[in-house]
Amino acid sequence: MKRSFLLSLMMVLGAIFDVSGQNIVYSEPDREDPRTLNFEVVGKINGKFLIYKNARDDHFFSSYDADMKLSAKVKMDYLPDRARILGTDFVAYPDFAYFIYQYQLKNVYYVMAAKIGADGKTMNDPILLDTTANLGYTANNRIYTILNSEDKQKIAAFKVSTRNEKEHVVTSCVFDKQLSLLEKVRVSIQMPDKNDYLGEFGLDNEGSLVCLRESSVAQNESINKVSLVLKPLGSINPTVSEVKVKSLFLDDTRIKIDNLNKKILITSFFSKQKRGNIDGLYYTLWDKKTGEELLNATTVFSDEFRTDVRGEGSLKNAFNDFYLKNLILRRDGGFMMIAESAYMSSRGNTFNRWDMMNTSPFFNPGFGGMGGFGMGGMGMGFGNPWSPWGMNTMGPNNVTRYFSDNIAIISFEPDGKMEWSNVIRKTQYDDNTDNYIGYGLVNSGDQLRFLFNVQDKRSNILTDQSMSPTGQINRNPTIKNLERGYDFMPKHAKQTGSRQAIIPCMFRGYTCFAKIDY
């Protein structure tokens, strides 16, 4: 009996080790990198890990091998000398990546693409994707948005002209995987109401451009009207379908394309009164083929769920600091919503979602995060995601404190009925930077892993909590081989395999990168 018990115990311990075991290796800090370095993990290309780096006017790729040893560092000498790069995007494939960059020379604005190999070198001359001539002003930011379809067989570069308040014009260029132009069209979208504007865009696997037309009672107020705009590839006439919002006020609207089931999901937090507390989640489902609404529903958050997610506030405003960060689609047509509490304070003043002009700090035009259990990857960029607030909070004697707290997860069945909910509890803050707070996500198909720092005195300890498709959360042991002196930035992590991720970190003031294999 004793031998049987020991054997069973060893089997259990072995199973636990198989689930929670991981290996982590670090890259050596590159002393030639300036401490004010921008970066983006591009992905895994032919077994190498490609990372883009930028400091002032210097742009280069660093290529790392499986042990995170630097194997190549290539300066991008093909970039223009007399122009500032205003936007960078990456579309990674198993054997190469596209580096898409934007800049202005005199009064002409350019969008270019370079094909990059695993060693960081260009595989051909850069390709011109589009230009805007006679710009008439000096651009300080990108004017094109780059999107790719879920299967990465379609890539779009588009811009929006808002000169005419009654009619916004979208100029869209859609390319195939080889960057052959499939179409270039100018699409006019009517703006019948004074406070109409275009929200989030998406690109489906068939090359159709999708976006939301939203309207509010007044500028920077809650959304009370939403229309779905769908422009199929090869057509210049978009269909505009009104979405039934009922008597609700929406906030932080998001759109997600379900390519498998040919559906479009629109979701948002809502309140029952203007500038009111967040009451629940609104969602509607559209059939792309018929253009018909299949589902229009709301879920009001229960007091039990509010008690679970709230920090120090009251039940009524428990969700007021939460923003949608990931929408995950299931193969059966169900979906999962992941939201995180995020806010900031400066000189003792805490900014709420109304101060942020109804914009999530996580917002980017390609929002959507993970593609679902076993259905896609994750893309993270560099830079400060709080910039959409449009506020300059830094001053010579001013400290801005960023907060990132609990994570709320809700799963819905295909018919829109709430299936389960859960909460990952954390309390994070940092001064003048948000790089070390928030979370990263690794989708291994059978579970989601949430990576985030736990603050212990003056140190950050990287931790890992996993969640099963049924919503069960496991608090895994502290990640092994964590060396002292490394400060992780999990929110900028990039998944590079089914059970692998690259996480940027700082070591003695220099940026380096850690590879975690589960």
C-alpha positions as CSV (number, residue, x, y, z in Angstrom):
1,M,0.0,0.0,0.0
2,K,2.9,2.4,0.8
3,R,4.5,1.7,-2.5
4,S,1.2,2.2,-4.3
5,F,0.7,5.5,-2.5
6,L,4.2,6.7,-3.4
7,L,3.7,5.7,-7.1
8,S,0.4,7.5,-7.2
9,L,2.0,10.6,-5.6
10,M,4.8,10.6,-8.2
11,M,2.2,10.3,-11.0
12,V,0.3,13.3,-9.6
13,L,3.5,15.3,-9.2
14,G,4.6,14.4,-12.7
15,A,1.3,15.6,-14.1
16,I,1.6,18.9,-12.2
17,F,5.1,19.3,-13.5
18,D,3.9,18.6,-17.1
19,V,1.2,21.3,-16.7
20,S,3.2,24.0,-14.9
21,G,6.8,23.3,-16.1
22,Q,8.5,25.9,-18.2
23,N,11.9,27.0,-19.3
24,I,13.1,30.6,-19.7
25,V,16.2,31.9,-21.4
26,Y,17.3,35.6,-21.7
27,S,19.1,37.5,-24.4
28,E,22.2,39.5,-23.5
29,P,21.6,43.2,-23.2
30,D,22.9,44.9,-26.3
31,R,25.1,47.7,-24.9
32,E,25.0,49.5,-28.3
33,D,21.2,49.9,-27.9
34,P,20.3,53.3,-26.4
35,R,18.3,53.3,-23.2
36,T,15.5,55.2,-24.9
37,L,14.7,52.3,-27.2
38,N,11.4,51.6,-29.0
39,F,10.9,48.0,-30.1
40,E,8.4,45.4,-31.3
41,V,8.7,41.6,-31.3
42,V,7.9,40.7,-34.9
43,G,7.7,37.0,-34.6
44,K,9.4,33.6,-35.2
45,I,10.8,33.4,-38.7
46,N,12.4,30.1,-39.8
47,G,13.3,29.3,-36.2
48,K,14.8,32.8,-35.5
49,F,13.2,35.5,-33.4
50,L,13.0,38.8,-35.2
51,I,12.8,42.0,-33.2
52,Y,12.5,45.5,-34.6
53,K,14.3,48.3,-32.8
54,N,14.2,52.1,-33.2
55,A,16.0,54.9,-31.5
56,R,15.6,58.4,-32.9
57,D,16.5,58.1,-36.6
58,D,18.1,54.7,-36.3
59,H,16.1,51.6,-37.3
60,F,17.3,48.1,-37.3
61,F,16.4,44.4,-36.9
62,S,17.9,42.0,-34.4
63,S,17.7,38.3,-35.0
64,Y,18.0,35.8,-32.1
65,D,18.5,32.1,-32.2
66,A,16.7,29.4,-30.1
67,D,18.9,30.2,-27.1
68,M,18.3,33.9,-27.5
69,K,21.8,34.6,-28.7
70,L,22.1,37.5,-31.1
71,S,22.9,36.1,-34.5
72,A,22.4,39.2,-36.7
73,K,21.8,42.9,-36.3
74,V,20.9,44.7,-39.5
75,K,20.5,48.5,-40.0
76,M,17.7,49.5,-42.4
77,D,19.8,51.5,-44.8
78,Y,17.0,51.6,-47.3
79,L,14.9,54.0,-45.2
80,P,14.9,57.6,-46.4
81,D,17.5,59.9,-44.9
82,R,15.6,63.1,-45.0
83,A,12.3,61.8,-43.6
84,R,11.0,60.7,-40.2
85,I,9.3,57.3,-40.1
86,L,5.7,58.1,-39.0
87,G,4.3,54.5,-38.7
88,T,5.5,51.0,-38.7
89,D,3.5,47.7,-39.0
90,F,4.5,44.1,-39.3
91,V,2.8,41.0,-40.8
92,A,4.7,37.9,-39.9
93,Y,4.7,34.5,-41.8
94,P,6.6,31.3,-41.0
95,D,9.4,32.1,-43.5
96,F,9.4,35.9,-43.8
97,A,7.8,39.1,-42.5
98,Y,6.5,42.3,-44.1
99,F,7.8,45.6,-42.7
100,I,5.3,48.3,-43.6
101,Y,6.5,51.9,-43.0
102,Q,5.1,55.4,-43.6
103,Y,6.9,58.7,-44.2
104,Q,6.5,62.1,-45.8
105,L,8.9,63.8,-48.3
106,K,8.0,67.4,-49.0
107,N,4.3,67.3,-49.8
108,V,4.0,63.6,-50.7
109,Y,3.2,60.9,-48.2
110,Y,4.4,57.3,-48.8
111,V,3.4,53.8,-47.6
112,M,6.1,51.2,-48.4
113,A,6.6,47.5,-47.6
114,A,9.9,45.5,-47.3
115,K,10.1,41.8,-47.2
116,I,12.3,40.7,-44.4
117,G,14.0,37.3,-43.9
118,A,14.9,35.6,-40.6
119,D,18.3,37.3,-40.6
120,G,16.7,40.8,-40.6
121,K,17.9,41.5,-44.2
122,T,15.6,42.6,-47.0
123,M,14.6,39.8,-49.5
124,N,13.8,42.3,-52.2
125,D,13.6,46.1,-52.9
126,P,10.9,47.9,-50.9
127,I,7.5,48.0,-52.7
128,L,5.4,51.2,-52.9
129,L,1.9,50.5,-51.6
130,D,0.3,53.9,-51.9
131,T,1.0,57.6,-51.9
132,T,-0.9,60.8,-51.0
133,A,0.2,63.7,-53.1
134,N,-0.2,67.4,-52.4
135,L,-0.7,66.7,-48.7
136,G,-0.6,70.4,-47.9
137,Y,0.7,70.0,-44.3
138,T,3.5,68.3,-42.4
139,A,2.2,65.1,-40.9
140,N,3.2,64.3,-37.3
141,N,1.5,60.9,-37.2
142,R,0.5,58.2,-39.6
143,I,-2.4,58.8,-41.9
144,Y,-2.8,55.2,-43.1
145,T,-4.1,52.3,-41.1
146,I,-2.7,48.8,-41.9
147,L,-4.9,45.7,-41.4
148,N,-4.4,42.1,-42.2
149,S,-7.0,39.3,-42.4
150,E,-7.0,36.5,-39.8
151,D,-5.4,34.1,-42.3
152,K,-3.0,36.8,-43.4
153,Q,-3.8,36.2,-47.1
154,K,-5.2,39.8,-47.4
155,I,-3.5,43.1,-46.3
156,A,-5.2,46.5,-46.4
157,A,-3.8,50.0,-46.2
158,F,-6.5,52.7,-45.9
159,K,-7.0,56.3,-45.0
160,V,-10.1,58.3,-44.0
161,S,-10.8,61.9,-45.2
162,T,-13.1,63.8,-42.8
163,R,-13.0,67.2,-44.6
164,N,-16.7,66.9,-45.5
165,E,-18.7,66.5,-42.3
166,K,-21.6,65.0,-44.2
167,E,-19.6,62.4,-46.1
168,H,-16.4,60.7,-45.0
169,V,-14.3,59.2,-47.8
170,V,-12.3,56.0,-47.2
171,T,-9.5,55.3,-49.7
172,S,-8.6,51.6,-49.4
173,C,-5.9,49.5,-51.0
174,V,-6.2,45.7,-50.6
175,F,-3.3,43.3,-51.4
176,D,-2.8,39.6,-51.5
177,K,-0.1,37.8,-49.6
178,Q,2.4,38.6,-52.4
179,L,1.5,42.3,-52.1
180,S,-0.2,42.3,-55.5
181,L,-2.8,45.0,-55.6
182,L,-6.3,43.5,-55.7
183,E,-8.2,46.8,-55.6
184,K,-7.8,50.5,-54.9
185,V,-11.2,52.2,-54.3
186,R,-12.6,55.4,-52.8
187,V,-15.7,54.7,-50.8
188,S,-18.0,57.5,-49.6
189,I,-19.8,56.9,-46.3
190,Q,-22.7,59.2,-45.5
191,M,-22.6,61.0,-42.1
192,P,-26.3,62.1,-41.6
193,D,-25.9,63.3,-38.0
194,K,-23.7,66.0,-36.6
195,N,-21.7,63.8,-34.2
196,D,-21.3,60.8,-36.6
197,Y,-17.8,59.3,-36.9
198,L,-16.2,56.1,-38.0
199,G,-15.1,53.6,-35.3
200,E,-13.1,50.4,-35.4
201,F,-12.2,48.8,-38.8
202,G,-11.7,45.1,-39.7
203,L,-10.7,43.1,-42.7
204,D,-12.1,39.6,-43.3
205,N,-10.5,36.6,-45.0
206,E,-12.4,37.5,-48.3
207,G,-10.9,41.0,-48.4
208,S,-14.1,42.8,-47.3
209,L,-13.6,46.0,-45.2
210,V,-15.8,46.3,-42.2
211,C,-16.3,49.2,-39.8
212,L,-18.7,50.9,-37.4
213,R,-20.4,54.2,-37.9
214,E,-21.2,55.6,-34.5
215,S,-23.0,58.6,-33.2
216,S,-23.3,60.3,-29.9
217,V,-25.7,62.9,-28.4
218,A,-22.8,65.4,-28.0
219,Q,-19.0,65.3,-28.7
220,N,-17.1,62.9,-26.4
221,E,-20.4,61.5,-25.0
222,S,-21.8,58.0,-24.9
223,I,-22.8,56.3,-28.2
224,N,-26.5,56.1,-28.9
225,K,-26.5,55.1,-32.5
226,V,-24.4,52.4,-34.3
227,S,-24.4,51.3,-38.0
228,L,-22.4,48.4,-39.5
229,V,-20.6,49.3,-42.7
230,L,-19.6,46.4,-45.0
231,K,-17.6,47.0,-48.2
232,P,-17.0,43.7,-50.1
233,L,-13.8,43.3,-52.2
234,G,-14.5,44.4,-55.7
235,S,-17.4,46.7,-54.8
236,I,-17.4,50.5,-54.3
237,N,-20.9,50.6,-52.8
238,P,-20.9,49.7,-49.1
239,T,-23.9,48.5,-47.3
240,V,-24.8,50.4,-44.2
241,S,-27.1,48.6,-41.7
242,E,-28.4,50.2,-38.6
243,V,-27.7,48.2,-35.4
244,K,-30.5,48.2,-32.8
245,V,-29.1,49.9,-29.7
246,K,-32.5,50.2,-28.0
247,S,-32.5,52.8,-25.2
248,L,-28.9,52.2,-24.1
249,F,-25.7,54.3,-24.1
250,L,-22.7,52.4,-25.3
251,D,-19.1,52.8,-24.5
252,D,-15.9,51.3,-25.8
253,T,-17.5,49.6,-28.8
254,R,-15.6,46.7,-30.5
255,I,-16.0,44.7,-33.7
256,K,-14.8,41.1,-34.3
257,I,-15.0,39.1,-37.5
258,D,-15.8,35.4,-37.2
259,N,-14.4,34.1,-40.5
260,L,-15.2,30.5,-39.6
261,N,-18.9,31.0,-39.1
262,K,-19.2,34.1,-41.5
263,K,-20.5,36.3,-38.7
264,I,-19.6,39.7,-37.3
265,L,-19.7,40.4,-33.6
266,I,-20.3,43.9,-32.2
267,T,-20.0,44.4,-28.5
268,S,-19.7,47.2,-26.0
269,F,-20.1,48.1,-22.3
270,F,-23.4,50.0,-21.8
271,S,-25.2,52.2,-19.2
272,K,-28.9,52.9,-19.0
273,Q,-28.4,56.6,-18.7
274,K,-26.0,59.1,-20.3
275,R,-22.7,59.3,-18.5
276,G,-24.0,56.7,-16.1
277,N,-22.3,53.8,-14.4
278,I,-21.5,50.7,-16.5
279,D,-24.5,48.4,-16.1
280,G,-23.5,45.5,-18.3
281,L,-22.4,44.2,-21.7
282,Y,-24.2,44.8,-25.0
283,Y,-23.7,42.5,-28.0
284,T,-25.1,41.9,-31.4
285,L,-24.3,39.2,-34.1
286,W,-24.7,39.7,-37.8
287,D,-24.7,37.3,-40.7
288,K,-22.3,38.5,-43.4
289,K,-24.0,36.6,-46.2
290,T,-27.6,37.7,-45.6
291,G,-26.8,41.1,-43.9
292,E,-29.3,40.2,-41.2
293,E,-29.1,40.6,-37.4
294,L,-29.0,37.1,-35.8
295,L,-28.8,38.2,-32.2
296,N,-29.2,41.4,-30.2
297,A,-28.9,41.1,-26.4
298,T,-27.6,42.5,-23.2
299,T,-26.2,41.0,-20.0
300,V,-26.6,43.1,-16.8
301,F,-23.8,42.4,-14.4
302,S,-25.0,40.9,-11.2
303,D,-24.2,42.2,-7.7
304,E,-22.2,39.0,-7.1
305,F,-20.1,39.6,-10.2
306,R,-19.6,43.3,-9.2
307,T,-18.5,42.3,-5.8
308,D,-16.0,39.9,-7.4
309,V,-14.4,42.5,-9.7
310,R,-14.5,45.7,-7.7
311,G,-11.5,47.1,-6.0
312,E,-12.1,49.7,-3.3
313,G,-15.1,51.3,-5.0
314,S,-18.8,50.8,-4.6
315,L,-20.9,48.1,-6.4
316,K,-22.5,50.7,-8.7
317,N,-19.2,51.8,-10.3
318,A,-17.4,48.5,-10.1
319,F,-17.0,48.3,-13.9
320,N,-16.4,52.0,-14.6
321,D,-12.6,51.6,-15.0
322,F,-12.9,48.4,-17.1
323,Y,-12.1,48.4,-20.8
324,L,-12.4,45.6,-23.4
325,K,-9.0,44.2,-24.2
326,N,-9.6,40.8,-25.9
327,L,-12.5,39.3,-27.8
328,I,-12.0,35.5,-28.4
329,L,-14.2,33.6,-30.8
330,R,-15.0,29.9,-30.3
331,R,-15.4,27.5,-33.2
332,D,-19.0,26.8,-32.1
333,G,-19.9,30.5,-32.5
334,G,-19.6,31.4,-28.8
335,F,-17.3,34.1,-27.6
336,M,-15.3,35.3,-24.7
337,M,-14.8,38.8,-23.5
338,I,-11.7,39.8,-21.5
339,A,-11.6,43.3,-19.9
340,E,-9.1,44.9,-17.5
341,S,-9.4,47.8,-15.0
342,A,-7.1,50.7,-16.1
343,Y,-6.9,54.3,-14.9
344,M,-4.5,57.0,-14.1
345,S,-4.0,59.9,-11.7
346,S,-1.9,63.1,-11.9
347,R,-1.4,65.5,-9.1
348,G,-4.0,63.7,-7.1
349,N,-6.7,63.8,-9.8
350,T,-8.0,60.5,-11.1
351,F,-9.1,60.5,-14.7
352,N,-12.2,58.5,-15.5
353,R,-13.5,57.1,-18.8
354,W,-15.3,60.5,-19.6
355,D,-11.9,62.3,-19.3
356,M,-10.6,59.8,-21.8
357,M,-13.1,61.0,-24.5
358,N,-14.9,57.6,-24.6
359,T,-11.7,55.9,-25.7
360,S,-10.2,52.8,-24.2
361,P,-6.5,53.0,-23.3
362,F,-6.2,49.6,-25.1
363,F,-7.7,50.8,-28.4
364,N,-6.0,50.3,-31.7
365,P,-7.7,49.8,-35.1
366,G,-6.7,46.1,-35.3
367,F,-8.2,45.3,-31.9
368,G,-9.2,41.7,-31.3
369,G,-6.3,40.1,-29.6
370,M,-6.3,36.3,-29.6
371,G,-8.1,34.5,-32.3
372,G,-9.6,31.9,-29.9
373,F,-8.7,28.6,-28.3
374,G,-6.5,27.1,-31.0
375,M,-7.5,29.7,-33.6
376,G,-4.8,32.4,-33.9
377,G,-2.0,34.5,-32.5
378,M,-1.5,37.8,-30.8
379,G,0.0,41.0,-31.9
380,M,1.5,43.6,-29.6
381,G,3.1,46.9,-30.5
382,F,5.4,49.3,-28.8
383,G,4.7,52.8,-27.5
384,N,2.4,54.1,-24.8
385,P,-1.1,52.8,-25.3
386,W,-2.5,55.6,-23.2
387,S,-1.8,58.1,-25.9
388,P,-5.3,57.9,-27.4
389,W,-6.4,59.9,-24.3
390,G,-5.0,63.0,-26.1
391,M,-3.7,64.5,-22.9
392,N,-0.2,65.8,-22.1
393,T,0.0,64.8,-18.4
394,M,3.7,65.2,-18.0
395,G,5.3,68.3,-16.6
396,P,8.6,69.2,-15.0
397,N,7.3,68.6,-11.4
398,N,4.4,66.3,-12.2
399,V,4.1,62.6,-11.6
400,T,1.6,60.5,-13.5
401,R,0.6,57.3,-11.8
402,Y,-0.8,54.4,-13.9
403,F,-3.0,51.7,-12.4
404,S,-3.9,48.3,-13.8
405,D,-6.1,46.1,-11.6
406,N,-8.4,43.1,-11.9
407,I,-9.1,41.2,-15.1
408,A,-12.8,40.2,-15.8
409,I,-13.5,37.2,-18.1
410,I,-17.0,36.4,-19.4
411,S,-17.9,33.5,-21.7
412,F,-21.1,33.4,-23.9
413,E,-22.8,30.6,-25.6
414,P,-23.6,30.8,-29.4
415,D,-27.2,32.0,-28.5
416,G,-25.8,34.9,-26.5
417,K,-26.6,33.4,-23.1
418,M,-23.9,34.1,-20.5
419,E,-22.1,30.8,-19.8
420,W,-19.8,31.7,-16.9
421,S,-17.6,34.5,-15.5
422,N,-14.5,34.7,-13.5
423,V,-12.0,37.2,-12.2
424,I,-8.2,37.3,-12.1
425,R,-7.2,39.5,-9.2
426,K,-4.2,41.8,-9.3
427,T,-3.3,45.3,-8.2
428,Q,-0.6,47.1,-10.1
429,Y,0.7,50.7,-10.4
430,D,3.7,52.5,-11.6
431,D,4.9,56.1,-12.0
432,N,5.4,57.8,-15.3
433,T,5.3,54.5,-17.3
434,D,2.8,51.7,-17.8
435,N,5.3,49.3,-19.4
436,Y,5.5,47.0,-16.4
437,I,1.8,46.7,-15.5
438,G,-1.1,45.0,-17.4
439,Y,-0.9,41.5,-18.7
440,G,0.2,39.3,-21.7
441,L,-1.8,36.4,-23.0
442,V,-0.6,33.1,-24.3
443,N,-3.2,30.9,-26.1
444,S,-2.1,27.2,-26.1
445,G,-5.4,25.9,-27.4
446,D,-6.4,24.0,-24.3
447,Q,-5.9,27.0,-22.0
448,L,-5.2,30.7,-21.8
449,R,-2.2,31.9,-19.7
450,F,-2.2,35.3,-18.2
451,L,1.3,36.7,-17.5
452,F,1.6,39.7,-15.3
453,N,3.9,41.2,-12.6
454,V,3.1,40.8,-8.9
455,Q,4.5,43.7,-6.9
456,D,6.5,42.6,-3.9
457,K,7.9,45.6,-2.0
458,R,10.1,47.3,-4.6
459,S,10.4,44.3,-6.9
460,N,8.2,42.9,-9.7
461,I,7.8,39.1,-9.8
462,L,6.5,37.6,-13.1
463,T,3.6,35.3,-12.4
464,D,1.4,33.1,-14.5
465,Q,-2.3,32.1,-14.1
466,S,-4.0,29.7,-16.5
467,M,-7.6,29.4,-17.4
468,S,-9.4,26.4,-18.9
469,P,-12.2,26.7,-21.6
470,T,-14.7,26.1,-18.7
471,G,-13.4,29.1,-16.8
472,Q,-11.4,27.4,-14.1
473,I,-8.4,29.5,-13.1
474,N,-5.2,27.8,-11.8
475,R,-2.6,29.9,-9.9
476,N,0.6,28.4,-11.1
477,P,3.8,28.4,-9.1
478,T,6.3,31.2,-9.7
479,I,8.0,30.9,-13.0
480,K,11.3,29.0,-12.7
481,N,14.7,30.4,-13.6
482,L,13.7,34.0,-12.9
483,E,17.0,35.8,-12.5
484,R,17.3,38.8,-10.3
485,G,17.6,42.2,-11.9
486,Y,15.2,41.5,-14.8
487,D,12.0,43.7,-14.9
488,F,9.5,42.1,-17.3
489,M,7.0,43.9,-19.6
490,P,4.4,41.2,-20.1
491,K,1.9,43.5,-21.8
492,H,4.3,43.8,-24.7
493,A,4.7,40.0,-25.0
494,K,4.4,38.2,-28.3
495,Q,3.2,34.6,-28.7
496,T,5.6,32.8,-31.1
497,G,4.4,29.2,-30.7
498,S,1.5,27.2,-29.3
499,R,3.3,27.2,-25.9
500,Q,6.0,29.9,-26.4
501,A,6.3,33.6,-25.9
502,I,8.9,36.4,-26.1
503,I,8.6,38.9,-23.3
504,P,10.6,42.1,-23.3
505,C,12.4,43.0,-20.1
506,M,14.9,45.6,-18.7
507,F,18.2,44.7,-17.1
508,R,20.3,47.5,-15.6
509,G,18.6,50.0,-17.8
510,Y,19.0,48.1,-21.1
511,T,16.2,46.3,-23.0
512,C,16.6,42.6,-23.5
513,F,14.2,39.7,-24.3
514,A,13.2,36.5,-22.5
515,K,11.8,33.4,-24.2
516,I,9.4,31.2,-22.2
517,D,8.6,27.7,-23.3
518,Y,5.9,25.8,-21.5
